[in-house]
Every structure is written in structure tokens, then in C-alpha cells.
Amino acid sequence: MNSEFDNEMKNNLDNNEINSSNNNDFFEEINNNSINRSNIISNRINEFDHSIDNEDNMNLMSRVSIEEKFFQKDNNSNNIKSSKSPKRKINTQKIFNLVSFVFLLTCILFYGFRFIKYYGESHKKVDQKFIADIIKENNKENENFKNINGDYYFYEDSGNNYLKYSNLIWRIIRVNSDGSVTLVLNNPITVLAAGENKDYKNSYINEWLNSEKTENTGIFEQKLNNPNAYLISSTTCIDKIDDVKSVTCKNTYSDSLITIPSLNDYANTGSSKSFMNSEEAFYLSNTNSKNQNWYVDENGKVENTSKNTIMGIKPVITIQRNISLLRGNGSKEEPYEIDNTESLFATYVKLGNDLWQVYDVEGDILKLSLTTYLKINNEEIKYKYSNTGFYHDDTKLDTLAYFLNHNYLNSLTYKDLIIESEYINGVYENYDYKSLLNSKVNTKVSLLSIGNILLNNKSNNYFTTTGVSKNSTDMYVMNNDFKVTTAESTDILSIIPVISIDKNSISKGAGTIEEPYEV
């Protein structure tokens, strides 16, 4: 289009005698400013109007004709260009921003909803039931679950008040008005004397049960699983009672975690018909006006005795009100359980064909007592203690100590697992068990002593390593009614041996009597 226009303009300018130098300038200006070409031409025509005065009409028409041709072609060209509009460039940044916004909004909505949902669930108010609530609910139709002054007592032997704690079986005495639960051990755990001129709170029994500032106290408390997490101080009655038909509870003692049953507890649970009557003798916390201790004998009858009588101790504990039930229904087969703490105390260990029970744990050392009488080749062996008294000398022939550490030890297929350890071997002259703990002997096989944890409540008439006095040949003897008697060291009696093994030698098992640990 530009070429045709230029040629035509040249011809017409020549015909009108336009100076060639001016023509060249004009063409150069048009070529350099193609975008504003129409304006340039219009301006140039105006210049012609001023420079040429008497132009005849033909020349004017010629200019007009030229101008019309030019604009017609230029407009056609612009129409063609405008019909081919350029492609729009895609803005990837805007697309990315949009996708990111949608993604973030989706995440916020999704996780915001989940947060609100789970927050609501975790803070939902749950009507949580503790052990006391469950016991009450399970016994709301039980005629032997009686409300006495706001406390609910299990009366006689209802059979559904069993609870397992620290691998021991307890019986529920009562659900207290504050929601706590008071228990008594199903069987005595040791044998002790209260001590001369000592009420319960100052007795050796209380010291053996509870940890105090003095050394060798709290023997039993140390065996319990996290006592400060599960227990509160127990309250026991210490009224002086002269007539068991008129039992009161005006004076109480509640300064320790562990106590023993009172006459009030025994009476409110049915006396001789009470579940506490396990046909084993055990101390009560009350005394009479003569300062004699009340106790329950093997027939369930309440009697009194001097404070130097050695008999069973049944600990009493109280569970906090906010303790939840883990499992169980309170039956003997499925006792209530409140703790999952793993503990080796009171568990069972099978060595060879023999079943042992852990009565003490000292670091990595497990102290075990045989659950039956000593046997060799399935035949029970009875033996005298010695000819000279209580001392356990495993190097002296014709003594029980020598027999245990030679004849008996060599008969065991697992003798290499047994390690030498310290065992109590002393006299119980002043009825202070702490003096016994300071008299020990190193050996591999020994016997139980006064003051030890006693878990075997079925065996009867077997020697302990405790002498009556240093100058006597009398020995204390354990009986299955938990009344301690004496016998000459030369008498021939049954034997319950004790040994020690490394706890790391245990490789399998659950520690129960049905599935004992094995090595």
C-alpha cells in the first residue's frame, strides 16, 4: 500500500512542479513515521495549500483523489490488522496464587473442623465413676452391704468384696462416707509381738507396717506399689474396751497409711461370721483397761492377751476416693484391680519342678520361699535345727544349715542359679523386730525369720531361724494358724527353705500361680 501511494504522490508532485528536494524530504518523513502517516500527509497537503495559490481545480481534485485513495487503502489495512487481534498471554502467577489460596482455605476448614471436634470430645464432661461408686452400684441390692452411720460395711462373708493390690488379695471392709475405701489383707502377712507397755500407735507392729524416720521401719509399706498415689491415712479405733458386747469408737488413730483392724471393724462386719475370720490368729488395735491386747483367734473368737504374744498381723489400708477401677467384679475369681504397676513382690517363680514365691526384693536380688515343704525326690524331708541353738552355721556337720547348703542344694537341678545372700538369724528377746534385722548370716539356703514377710499360710509347724534367747536351745516355730510356738532346736520338724536368685535370670511367664515366671 505504501509503495503505490508513494509512486502516485511522486507523479502528481512532478506534474505540479514540486521541488524534488522537498519531495525527498516528504517521502523520508512518511517512511520514518509510518504510524502517523495520515497526519503527516494531511499536514503536507495543507502546506501545498499555502504554497500554491492559483492551483486549478484539476490539480486540487487530483490531490483530493490521491488523499481518498490513500485513506481508503490505509483503512482497509487497519481493518485487516484489527481483525487479527493478538493472543492473550496466560498469567501463571495469578493461577498459582489462586490455587494456593484455595488449598490453604481447604486446609484451614478441614483442620479447623477437626480441632473443634476433638477439642469438644476431649473436654466433654464425663460422669466418671470411681471404685467407691462401682462398689456401691454393684451391691445396691446386697443385704449384707449395710449403711452404718454413713459408712457402708460388708457384713459377714458376702463373697464379692475382693480387691487385688500390690499382688496381694485384700477384702473391702467398708466404703467410707467421703468416697474412700478401707481394706484388710485377706491373710496375715507376718507375725510379731506388740511390745511391753506399748499402745498400738507406739507398738512395734506400727513401726513394722509404716515408714518412719528411724531405721528398719516400714518393712511392709516398702512392698506396696506407689502407696502415696493410691492410699490415704487409715483410721482405726483405739478405745479401751472391757466388754466386747459394748464396743465404742470414740478415740481414733489416723496418723499413718497402714493400721490393723479394730474391734469396731470386726463387730460391724459380723464378728465370728465376718470375712475377717480366716481361721488365723491376728491382732486388733484395741486394748482393755489392764492394757492387754485384743485379738481374734483361729476360731474367730475375740480374746485378750499380753503384749508379748507373737501372732499374725493383718494390715489395713484406705484407698483414695479418686481411684478408678481397672478391671474385676469383686469376686474371688475376678477381684477388683486398681493398679497396673509391675512388681515382683509376691509373684511366683518356677525353678525345675519347684514353685517358689517372692517374699522380698533387694535391688536385683529376689528372695524366694518354697510354697511347699522341702522335698527330695518328691519325698518330704524333716530335720532337726541343731544341737546348740539358733545359729545358722552351714559349715557345721549335723545341722540343718549344713544339710540345706550341701545335701539339699546339690539335689537341685537349678543350683547354679542360687546366689549367696544375707538372711536374718538372731534372737527375739525384747520383742523388737529391729534387733533381729541387725543379726544376719551369709549363706545360699536358709529359713524364714520372725519379722519376714510370710506368704505361705498353709504350711504348719516348721522352723524359723529365730531363737528365743542367746543362751537357749529353744526356737520359734511357725504354725498355719499364725500363732507362734516354741520347740527345741533338736526337735525334728518340717522345713520351708528360702533362696535368692538374680531377677535378670527370669525369661518368661506372668508371675501368677497359674503362669509363674521361669528362667
KEKOL-556817 format. One line per field, with one value per residue (C-alpha): residue in three letters; x, y, z. Coordinates in nm, 4 decimals. Example, Ala and Ser with C-alpha at 12.3 -4.5 7.8 and 13.67 -1.06 7.14 Angstrom:
aa = c(Ala, Ser)
x = c(1.2300, 1.3670)
y = c(-0.4500, -0.1060)
z = c(0.7800, 0.7140)
//
This chain:
aa = c(Met, Asn, Ser, Glu, Phe, Asp, Asn, Glu, Met, Lys, Asn, Asn, Leu, Asp, Asn, Asn, Glu, Ile, Asn, Ser, Ser, Asn, Asn, Asn, Asp, Phe, Phe, Glu, Glu, Ile, Asn, Asn, Asn, Ser, Ile, Asn, Arg, Ser, Asn, Ile, Ile, Ser, Asn, Arg, Ile, Asn, Glu, Phe, Asp, His, Ser, Ile, Asp, Asn, Glu, Asp, Asn, Met, Asn, Leu, Met, Ser, Arg, Val, Ser, Ile, Glu, Glu, Lys, Phe, Phe, Gln, Lys, Asp, Asn, Asn, Ser, Asn, Asn, Ile, Lys, Ser, Ser, Lys, Ser, Pro, Lys, Arg, Lys, Ile, Asn, Thr, Gln, Lys, Ile, Phe, Asn, Leu, Val, Ser, Phe, Val, Phe, Leu, Leu, Thr, Cys, Ile, Leu, Phe, Tyr, Gly, Phe, Arg, Phe, Ile, Lys, Tyr, Tyr, Gly, Glu, Ser, His, Lys, Lys, Val, Asp, Gln, Lys, Phe, Ile, Ala, Asp, Ile, Ile, Lys, Glu, Asn, Asn, Lys, Glu, Asn, Glu, Asn, Phe, Lys, Asn, Ile, Asn, Gly, Asp, Tyr, Tyr, Phe, Tyr, Glu, Asp, Ser, Gly, Asn, Asn, Tyr, Leu, Lys, Tyr, Ser, Asn, Leu, Ile, Trp, Arg, Ile, Ile, Arg, Val, Asn, Ser, Asp, Gly, Ser, Val, Thr, Leu, Val, Leu, Asn, Asn, Pro, Ile, Thr, Val, Leu, Ala, Ala, Gly, Glu, Asn, Lys, Asp, Tyr, Lys, Asn, Ser, Tyr, Ile, Asn, Glu, Trp, Leu, Asn, Ser, Glu, Lys, Thr, Glu, Asn, Thr, Gly, Ile, Phe, Glu, Gln, Lys, Leu, Asn, Asn, Pro, Asn, Ala, Tyr, Leu, Ile, Ser, Ser, Thr, Thr, Cys, Ile, Asp, Lys, Ile, Asp, Asp, Val, Lys, Ser, Val, Thr, Cys, Lys, Asn, Thr, Tyr, Ser, Asp, Ser, Leu, Ile, Thr, Ile, Pro, Ser, Leu, Asn, Asp, Tyr, Ala, Asn, Thr, Gly, Ser, Ser, Lys, Ser, Phe, Met, Asn, Ser, Glu, Glu, Ala, Phe, Tyr, Leu, Ser, Asn, Thr, Asn, Ser, Lys, Asn, Gln, Asn, Trp, Tyr, Val, Asp, Glu, Asn, Gly, Lys, Val, Glu, Asn, Thr, Ser, Lys, Asn, Thr, Ile, Met, Gly, Ile, Lys, Pro, Val, Ile, Thr, Ile, Gln, Arg, Asn, Ile, Ser, Leu, Leu, Arg, Gly, Asn, Gly, Ser, Lys, Glu, Glu, Pro, Tyr, Glu, Ile, Asp, Asn, Thr, Glu, Ser, Leu, Phe, Ala, Thr, Tyr, Val, Lys, Leu, Gly, Asn, Asp, Leu, Trp, Gln, Val, Tyr, Asp, Val, Glu, Gly, Asp, Ile, Leu, Lys, Leu, Ser, Leu, Thr, Thr, Tyr, Leu, Lys, Ile, Asn, Asn, Glu, Glu, Ile, Lys, Tyr, Lys, Tyr, Ser, Asn, Thr, Gly, Phe, Tyr, His, Asp, Asp, Thr, Lys, Leu, Asp, Thr, Leu, Ala, Tyr, Phe, Leu, Asn, His, Asn, Tyr, Leu, Asn, Ser, Leu, Thr, Tyr, Lys, Asp, Leu, Ile, Ile, Glu, Ser, Glu, Tyr, Ile, Asn, Gly, Val, Tyr, Glu, Asn, Tyr, Asp, Tyr, Lys, Ser, Leu, Leu, Asn, Ser, Lys, Val, Asn, Thr, Lys, Val, Ser, Leu, Leu, Ser, Ile, Gly, Asn, Ile, Leu, Leu, Asn, Asn, Lys, Ser, Asn, Asn, Tyr, Phe, Thr, Thr, Thr, Gly, Val, Ser, Lys, Asn, Ser, Thr, Asp, Met, Tyr, Val, Met, Asn, Asn, Asp, Phe, Lys, Val, Thr, Thr, Ala, Glu, Ser, Thr, Asp, Ile, Leu, Ser, Ile, Ile, Pro, Val, Ile, Ser, Ile, Asp, Lys, Asn, Ser, Ile, Ser, Lys, Gly, Ala, Gly, Thr, Ile, Glu, Glu, Pro, Tyr, Glu, Val)
x = c(0.0000, 0.2824, 0.4560, 0.1544, 0.0867, 0.4467, 0.4525, 0.1303, 0.2394, 0.5636, 0.3854, 0.1395, 0.4005, 0.6106, 0.3139, 0.2584, 0.6266, 0.7099, 1.0702, 1.2415, 1.4351, 1.1095, 0.9633, 1.2514, 1.2089, 0.8418, 0.8950, 1.1602, 0.9280, 0.6472, 0.8714, 1.0129, 0.6739, 0.4535, 0.2293, 0.1325, 0.1440, -0.2073, -0.1393, 0.1846, 0.0158, -0.2641, -0.0128, 0.1753, -0.1359, -0.2037, 0.1437, 0.0581, -0.2481, -0.0351, 0.2435, 0.0325, -0.2039, -0.3703, -0.3925, -0.6505, -0.9323, -0.7871, -0.4820, -0.6940, -0.9126, -0.6038, -0.4855, -0.8213, -0.8313, -0.4897, -0.5891, -0.9051, -0.7159, -0.4593, -0.7078, -0.9177, -0.6193, -0.4921, -0.8321, -0.8508, -0.5105, -0.6113, -0.9278, -0.7220, -0.4843, -0.7661, -0.9351, -0.6197, -0.6130, -0.3010, -0.3212, -0.3699, -0.0724, -0.1584, -0.0637, 0.0810, 0.1489, -0.2197, -0.3163, -0.0619, -0.1881, -0.5459, -0.4619, -0.2612, -0.5463, -0.7955, -0.5564, -0.4929, -0.8627, -0.9386, -0.6717, -0.7986, -1.1562, -1.0609, -0.8212, -1.0250, -1.3252, -1.1146, -0.9696, -1.3136, -1.4425, -1.1585, -1.1360, -1.5026, -1.4615, -1.1584, -1.3298, -1.6601, -1.7800, -1.7859, -1.9634, -1.6573, -1.7155, -1.4543, -1.4035, -1.6380, -1.9210, -1.8824, -1.8763, -2.1962, -2.3663, -2.2694, -2.4066, -2.7163, -2.9337, -2.6930, -2.8499, -2.5023, -2.3873, -2.5050, -2.5099, -2.3762, -2.3552, -2.2944, -2.0291, -2.1194, -1.9866, -1.9634, -2.1322, -2.0409, -1.9000, -2.0831, -1.8103, -1.7898, -1.5535, -1.2184, -0.9606, -0.6098, -0.3395, 0.0414, -0.0050, -0.1877, -0.5537, -0.7484, -1.1063, -1.3139, -1.4227, -1.6231, -1.6898, -1.6472, -1.8811, -1.6078, -1.5728, -1.2537, -1.2432, -1.0929, -0.9416, -0.7935, -0.5461, -0.7135, -0.4447, -0.1843, 0.1390, 0.3793, 0.3957, 0.5037, 0.4531, 0.3190, 0.5801, 0.5519, 0.3688, 0.3014, -0.0346, -0.0941, 0.0430, 0.3722, 0.3893, 0.6467, 0.3590, 0.3014, 0.6739, 0.6952, 0.3960, 0.4797, 0.7905, 0.9221, 1.2387, 1.4036, 1.5947, 1.4341, 1.0761, 0.8085, 0.9015, 0.5520, 0.4913, 0.8008, 0.6436, 0.3332, 0.3002, 0.3135, 0.1369, 0.1307, -0.0509, -0.3196, -0.3561, -0.4531, -0.4113, -0.6195, -0.8256, -0.8538, -1.0314, -0.8140, -1.0799, -1.0091, -1.2760, -1.3529, -1.6770, -1.6870, -2.0656, -2.0293, -1.7835, -1.7289, -1.5180, -1.4675, -1.0892, -0.9203, -0.5700, -0.5134, -0.1528, -0.0270, -0.1067, -0.1380, -0.3099, -0.4701, -0.8408, -1.0254, -1.2918, -1.5358, -1.4393, -1.4682, -1.8099, -1.9528, -1.8528, -2.0171, -1.7650, -1.7042, -1.9181, -1.7135, -1.4985, -1.2114, -1.2315, -0.9786, -0.9102, -0.5851, -0.4955, -0.4383, -0.4068, -0.6708, -0.5862, -0.7809, -0.6680, -0.8606, -0.8259, -0.5497, -0.3513, -0.3946, -0.4347, -0.7493, -0.7055, -0.9087, -0.8139, -0.8138, -1.1818, -1.2907, -1.3400, -1.2234, -0.9728, -0.7157, -0.3512, -0.0266, 0.1702, 0.4472, 0.2331, 0.3576, 0.0806, -0.0450, -0.0669, -0.3392, -0.2654, -0.5479, -0.5195, -0.7519, -0.7765, -0.8222, -1.1666, -1.0495, -0.9063, -1.0613, -1.1329, -0.9231, -1.0961, -1.2747, -1.6150, -1.5146, -1.5389, -1.2640, -1.2035, -1.2100, -1.1149, -1.1304, -0.7965, -0.6783, -0.3115, -0.1101, 0.2271, 0.4675, 0.6079, 0.7937, 0.6883, 0.4581, 0.4876, 0.5586, 0.8723, 0.9104, 1.2564, 1.2819, 0.9699, 0.9524, 0.7247, 0.8652, 0.7186, 0.9000, 0.8819, 1.1407, 1.3125, 1.6532, 1.7751, 1.8343, 1.8068, 1.4808, 1.4342, 1.2121, 1.0340, 0.9228, 0.5440, 0.5542, 0.7618, 1.1137, 1.1210, 1.3904, 1.2744, 0.9143, 0.9567, 0.9209, 1.2307, 1.2103, 1.5199, 1.6420, 1.7727, 2.0922, 2.2200, 2.3263, 2.0577, 1.9622, 2.2901, 2.2822, 2.6264, 2.6383, 2.9911, 2.8975, 2.8022, 2.4823, 2.2970, 2.0056, 2.2180, 2.4764, 2.2100, 2.0392, 2.3610, 2.5051, 2.2644, 1.9581, 2.1414, 2.3261, 1.9973, 1.8603, 1.8944, 1.8994, 2.1593, 2.3826, 2.1121, 2.1144, 2.3342, 2.4684, 2.2790, 2.2113, 1.9378, 1.8047, 1.9389, 1.9036, 1.7035, 1.3738, 1.4313, 1.2850, 1.0210, 1.1738, 1.1977, 1.4572, 1.7172, 1.6647, 1.7395, 2.0849, 2.1729, 2.2301, 2.4244, 2.5551, 2.4512, 2.2829, 1.9903, 1.8232, 1.4823, 1.2275, 1.2539, 1.0217, 0.9755, 0.9962, 0.7062, 0.5185, 0.3180, 0.2707, -0.0361, -0.0945, 0.2253, 0.2389, 0.4904, 0.8145, 1.1338, 1.2277, 1.5848, 1.4783, 1.5920, 1.4144, 1.7353, 2.1089, 2.1599, 1.8644, 1.8155, 1.4513, 1.3481, 1.0375, 0.8128, 0.5519, 0.2039, -0.0686, -0.2991, -0.0327, 0.0256, 0.3955, 0.5061, 0.8475, 1.0347, 1.3731, 1.6355, 1.6894, 1.3268, 1.2599, 1.0214, 0.9148, 1.1328, 1.0392, 1.3664, 1.4432, 1.6900, 1.7976, 1.8301, 1.9121, 1.5906, 1.7582, 1.7603, 1.3808, 1.2983, 0.9263, 0.5972, 0.3415, 0.4323, 0.0943, 0.0421, -0.1131, 0.1656, 0.4734, 0.7951, 1.0577, 1.4309)
y = c(0.0000, 0.2370, 0.1764, 0.2587, 0.5693, 0.6883, 0.6424, 0.8214, 1.1071, 1.1349, 1.1560, 1.4177, 1.6283, 1.6191, 1.7262, 2.0169, 2.1101, 2.0472, 2.0814, 1.7397, 1.8091, 1.8829, 1.5666, 1.3625, 1.5143, 1.4380, 1.0725, 1.0289, 1.1749, 0.9407, 0.6347, 0.7184, 0.7851, 0.5109, 0.5086, 0.8786, 0.8732, 1.0066, 1.3095, 1.3833, 1.3678, 1.5923, 1.8472, 1.8308, 1.8926, 2.1981, 2.3180, 2.2737, 2.4875, 2.7734, 2.7308, 2.7019, 2.9958, 2.9544, 2.5873, 2.4871, 2.2627, 1.9645, 1.9716, 2.0137, 1.7242, 1.5281, 1.5902, 1.5010, 1.1869, 1.0903, 1.1594, 0.9499, 0.6595, 0.6716, 0.6761, 0.4061, 0.1725, 0.2676, 0.1981, -0.1371, -0.2219, -0.1233, -0.3326, -0.6338, -0.5786, -0.5265, -0.8497, -1.0376, -0.9494, -1.0768, -1.3886, -1.3134, -1.4223, -1.6621, -1.5179, -1.8228, -1.6207, -1.5378, -1.9027, -2.0178, -1.7625, -1.8760, -2.2457, -2.1689, -1.9699, -2.2498, -2.5079, -2.3022, -2.2325, -2.6046, -2.6917, -2.4282, -2.5503, -2.9212, -2.8978, -2.6290, -2.8597, -3.1496, -2.9289, -2.8152, -3.1749, -3.3294, -3.0389, -3.0829, -3.4570, -3.4223, -3.1607, -3.3362, -3.3751, -3.7427, -3.8782, -4.0732, -4.3427, -4.4250, -4.7514, -4.6491, -4.5682, -4.9016, -5.0973, -4.9259, -4.9812, -5.3486, -5.4032, -5.1843, -5.4961, -5.6800, -5.7262, -5.7755, -5.4320, -5.2189, -4.8453, -4.7821, -4.4123, -4.3136, -4.5800, -4.8904, -5.2121, -5.5561, -5.7820, -6.1456, -6.3146, -6.1793, -6.3111, -6.0073, -5.7757, -5.8990, -5.6493, -5.7060, -5.4502, -5.4918, -5.8572, -5.9233, -6.0101, -5.7745, -5.7675, -5.4495, -5.3594, -5.0501, -4.7698, -4.4536, -4.1554, -3.9465, -4.1979, -4.3637, -4.7421, -4.9277, -5.2742, -5.5503, -5.8096, -6.1448, -6.3296, -6.2212, -6.1010, -6.1640, -6.2482, -6.0002, -5.9019, -5.5550, -5.4984, -5.4410, -5.1275, -5.0050, -4.8957, -4.9517, -4.6209, -4.6781, -5.0510, -5.2462, -5.3507, -4.9904, -4.9426, -5.2582, -5.1501, -4.7809, -4.5980, -4.3603, -4.1619, -4.4413, -4.7182, -5.0525, -4.9236, -4.9569, -5.3122, -5.3664, -5.0190, -5.0565, -5.3587, -5.1677, -5.0194, -4.6372, -4.6109, -4.2302, -4.2383, -4.4838, -4.4573, -4.2063, -4.2305, -4.5046, -4.4522, -4.7174, -4.7163, -4.7330, -4.7159, -4.9234, -5.1927, -5.4259, -5.5730, -5.6854, -5.6589, -5.2852, -5.1727, -4.7996, -4.5909, -4.2531, -4.2418, -4.2933, -4.3032, -4.1823, -4.0676, -4.3456, -4.5074, -4.8570, -4.9793, -5.3038, -5.3867, -5.2624, -5.4296, -5.1894, -5.3140, -5.6756, -5.6245, -5.4233, -5.6931, -5.9807, -6.0857, -6.4611, -6.4748, -6.1956, -6.2466, -6.1354, -6.4702, -6.6626, -6.9230, -6.7458, -6.5505, -6.1766, -5.8649, -5.5913, -5.2291, -5.2052, -5.2834, -5.3251, -5.1366, -5.3805, -5.2798, -5.6222, -5.6537, -5.7790, -6.0318, -6.2748, -6.6405, -6.9189, -6.9884, -6.6300, -6.5632, -6.2340, -6.2795, -6.0680, -6.1415, -5.9899, -5.7674, -6.0245, -6.2788, -6.3364, -6.3738, -6.2670, -5.9107, -5.8174, -5.4758, -5.2294, -4.9637, -4.6986, -4.6253, -4.2649, -4.1622, -4.0661, -4.4069, -4.5645, -4.9312, -5.1072, -5.4445, -5.7036, -5.7513, -5.8082, -6.1865, -6.4184, -6.5248, -6.1692, -5.9301, -5.5547, -5.4210, -5.0616, -5.0597, -5.1819, -5.1354, -5.4155, -5.5587, -5.8802, -5.8880, -6.1839, -6.3257, -6.6908, -6.8397, -7.1941, -7.3476, -7.7055, -7.8737, -7.6496, -7.3486, -7.0551, -6.7197, -6.3849, -6.2604, -5.9831, -5.7801, -5.6264, -5.4472, -5.7187, -5.9965, -6.1880, -6.3751, -6.6783, -6.9106, -7.2580, -7.2930, -7.6486, -7.8373, -7.9334, -8.2492, -8.4582, -8.6978, -8.5996, -8.7149, -8.4646, -8.4316, -8.3322, -8.2372, -8.1048, -7.7489, -7.8067, -7.9324, -7.5916, -7.3364, -7.0771, -7.0019, -7.0931, -7.2438, -7.4044, -7.5391, -7.7430, -8.1045, -8.2442, -7.9118, -7.8077, -7.5274, -7.7782, -8.0128, -7.7285, -7.5944, -7.9320, -8.2248, -8.0252, -7.7697, -8.0407, -8.2193, -7.9160, -7.9051, -7.5251, -7.4933, -7.2743, -7.0046, -6.9743, -6.6955, -6.6295, -6.3631, -6.2209, -6.3743, -6.2815, -6.5079, -6.3812, -6.3877, -6.2156, -6.1437, -5.7961, -5.8373, -5.5615, -5.6963, -5.4284, -5.6053, -5.9150, -5.7231, -5.6369, -6.0038, -6.1703, -6.4536, -6.5077, -6.8353, -6.9848, -7.1682, -7.0581, -7.0338, -6.7607, -6.5470, -6.3592, -6.0210, -6.1563, -6.1309, -6.4612, -6.5538, -6.9250, -6.9554, -7.3270, -7.4802, -7.5733, -7.6492, -7.5509, -7.3983, -7.0309, -6.9055, -6.7062, -6.8140, -6.7420, -6.6268, -6.6466, -6.8986, -7.1173, -7.4002, -7.3040, -7.1980, -7.0183, -7.2337, -7.1175, -7.2640, -7.2294, -7.0515, -6.7792, -6.8499, -6.8823, -7.1561, -7.2773, -7.6052, -7.7406, -7.6964, -8.0721, -8.1456, -8.2832, -8.0576, -7.9656, -7.7312, -7.4330, -7.3291, -6.9844, -6.8971, -6.5977, -6.5570, -6.2709, -6.1188, -6.0830, -6.4610, -6.4564, -6.5026, -6.5724, -6.6120, -6.3833, -6.4354, -6.5832, -6.9204, -7.0425, -6.8981, -6.8484, -6.6865, -6.9208, -6.8889)
z = c(0.0000, 0.0898, -0.2417, -0.4562, -0.2594, -0.2846, -0.6621, -0.7150, -0.4972, -0.6904, -1.0232, -0.9097, -0.7428, -1.0533, -1.2604, -1.0299, -1.0466, -0.6796, -0.5934, -0.5893, -0.2725, -0.0941, -0.2330, -0.0960, 0.2458, 0.2372, 0.1452, 0.4093, 0.6748, 0.5705, 0.5781, 0.9229, 1.0750, 0.9327, 1.2358, 1.1981, 0.8184, 0.7674, 0.9874, 0.8015, 0.4655, 0.5844, 0.7119, 0.3863, 0.1847, 0.3950, 0.3111, -0.0539, 0.0003, 0.1248, -0.1282, -0.4382, -0.4821, -0.8155, -0.8438, -1.0932, -0.9978, -1.1725, -0.9563, -0.6457, -0.7458, -0.8171, -0.4612, -0.3207, -0.5267, -0.4063, -0.0473, -0.0760, -0.2295, 0.0460, 0.3323, 0.1724, 0.1470, 0.4920, 0.6490, 0.4731, 0.6104, 0.9645, 0.9376, 0.8372, 1.1318, 1.3794, 1.2660, 1.3695, 1.7433, 1.9279, 2.1521, 2.5226, 2.7356, 3.0280, 3.3691, 3.5565, 3.8720, 3.9108, 3.8565, 4.1173, 4.3679, 4.3125, 4.3560, 4.6706, 4.8182, 4.7527, 4.9046, 5.2185, 5.2617, 5.2332, 5.4929, 5.7328, 5.7041, 5.7318, 6.0235, 6.1929, 6.1917, 6.3280, 6.6017, 6.7127, 6.7003, 6.9043, 7.1447, 7.2195, 7.2680, 7.4947, 7.7112, 7.7198, 8.0732, 8.1597, 8.4600, 8.5775, 8.8336, 9.0919, 9.2775, 9.5621, 9.3191, 9.1412, 9.4673, 9.5809, 9.2477, 9.2367, 9.5882, 9.5924, 9.6299, 9.8597, 10.2043, 10.3522, 10.2390, 10.5293, 10.5949, 10.9452, 11.0343, 10.6715, 10.6015, 10.4013, 10.5583, 10.4046, 10.6573, 10.7189, 10.4062, 10.1036, 9.8720, 9.6430, 9.8304, 9.6958, 9.5695, 9.4345, 9.5047, 9.5055, 9.4058, 9.7339, 9.7918, 10.0170, 10.1443, 10.1461, 10.4994, 10.4152, 10.1698, 10.3732, 10.3543, 10.1873, 9.8996, 10.0229, 10.0620, 10.3602, 10.3074, 10.5210, 10.3947, 10.3436, 10.5421, 10.7973, 10.6380, 10.9254, 11.2962, 11.5631, 11.9264, 12.0092, 12.2824, 12.6559, 12.7751, 12.4225, 12.2829, 11.9139, 11.7847, 11.9722, 11.9079, 11.7090, 11.4855, 11.3768, 11.3129, 11.1011, 10.8931, 10.8366, 10.7248, 10.9879, 11.0409, 11.2365, 11.0607, 10.9708, 10.9787, 10.7108, 10.6106, 10.4728, 10.3285, 10.1125, 9.9413, 9.8279, 9.4790, 9.4882, 9.8264, 9.8191, 9.4844, 9.5898, 9.9665, 10.2315, 10.6051, 10.7607, 11.0724, 11.3419, 11.6777, 11.9888, 12.2631, 12.5708, 12.5665, 12.8550, 12.7243, 12.3621, 12.3740, 12.4198, 12.1536, 12.1005, 11.8654, 12.0290, 12.0178, 11.6830, 11.5424, 11.1861, 11.1608, 10.9330, 10.6000, 10.7441, 11.0583, 11.1788, 11.2297, 11.5369, 11.7490, 11.5851, 11.2355, 11.3413, 11.5047, 11.2134, 10.9652, 11.1558, 11.4231, 11.4020, 11.0851, 10.9300, 10.6240, 10.8504, 11.0264, 10.8174, 11.0905, 11.1659, 11.4785, 11.4335, 11.6466, 11.6870, 11.7628, 12.0923, 12.4441, 12.7686, 13.0954, 13.2011, 12.8916, 12.7334, 12.3560, 12.1916, 11.9126, 11.7018, 11.7486, 11.4910, 11.5645, 11.5107, 11.8793, 12.0333, 12.3172, 12.5002, 12.5669, 12.6846, 12.4536, 12.4234, 12.2422, 11.8884, 11.6323, 11.2930, 11.1604, 10.9124, 10.7604, 10.6949, 10.4225, 10.2767, 9.9037, 9.7958, 9.6729, 9.3211, 9.2278, 8.9190, 8.8637, 8.6017, 8.5961, 8.8023, 8.9651, 9.3277, 9.3223, 9.4411, 9.0815, 8.9439, 9.2231, 9.1705, 9.0443, 9.0705, 8.9675, 8.6698, 8.8340, 8.7557, 9.0757, 9.1507, 9.5146, 9.5970, 9.2436, 9.1688, 9.0141, 8.8858, 8.9157, 8.7908, 8.9248, 9.2331, 9.2829, 9.4816, 9.5846, 9.6073, 9.9666, 9.9319, 9.6612, 9.7320, 9.4193, 9.1589, 9.4166, 9.4540, 9.7797, 9.7387, 9.9809, 9.8798, 9.8596, 9.9974, 10.2467, 10.1475, 9.9404, 9.7768, 9.5048, 9.5895, 9.9480, 10.2352, 10.4484, 10.8166, 11.0084, 11.3425, 11.3559, 11.5583, 11.8887, 12.0138, 11.9378, 11.6797, 11.4972, 11.1274, 11.0552, 10.7103, 10.7725, 11.0780, 11.0236, 11.1703, 11.1448, 10.9308, 10.7843, 10.6589, 10.5202, 10.3304, 10.1739, 10.0787, 10.0535, 9.9506, 9.7327, 9.5378, 9.4680, 9.2799, 8.9009, 8.9217, 9.1976, 8.9761, 8.9761, 9.3552, 9.4869, 9.8353, 10.0237, 10.3700, 10.5868, 10.9318, 11.2078, 11.5619, 11.8864, 11.9704, 12.3376, 12.3796, 12.1037, 11.8961, 11.5419, 11.4545, 11.6667, 11.4512, 11.1326, 11.2662, 11.3102, 10.9735, 10.8147, 10.4598, 10.3047, 9.9979, 10.1582, 10.4798, 10.6565, 10.7247, 11.0355, 11.2696, 11.1022, 10.7454, 10.5061, 10.5363, 10.2297, 10.2922, 10.5150, 10.4622, 10.5950, 10.9604, 11.2357, 11.0631, 11.1993, 11.1727, 11.2133, 11.5230, 11.8669, 12.1937, 12.3627, 12.3134, 12.5906, 12.4985, 12.2520, 12.2073, 11.8579, 11.7351, 11.5202, 11.2671, 11.2523, 10.9919, 11.2376, 11.2675, 11.6324, 11.7018, 11.9360, 12.0511, 12.0095, 12.0986, 11.8284, 11.8440, 11.7553, 11.4084, 11.2184, 10.8667, 10.6604, 10.4384, 10.2683, 10.1241, 9.8473, 9.6363, 9.2592, 9.0224, 8.8870, 8.5470, 8.5118, 8.4653, 8.0981, 8.0667, 8.2470, 8.4115, 8.7779, 8.8688, 9.0335, 8.7079, 8.4900, 8.7093, 8.5963, 8.4583, 8.3972)
//
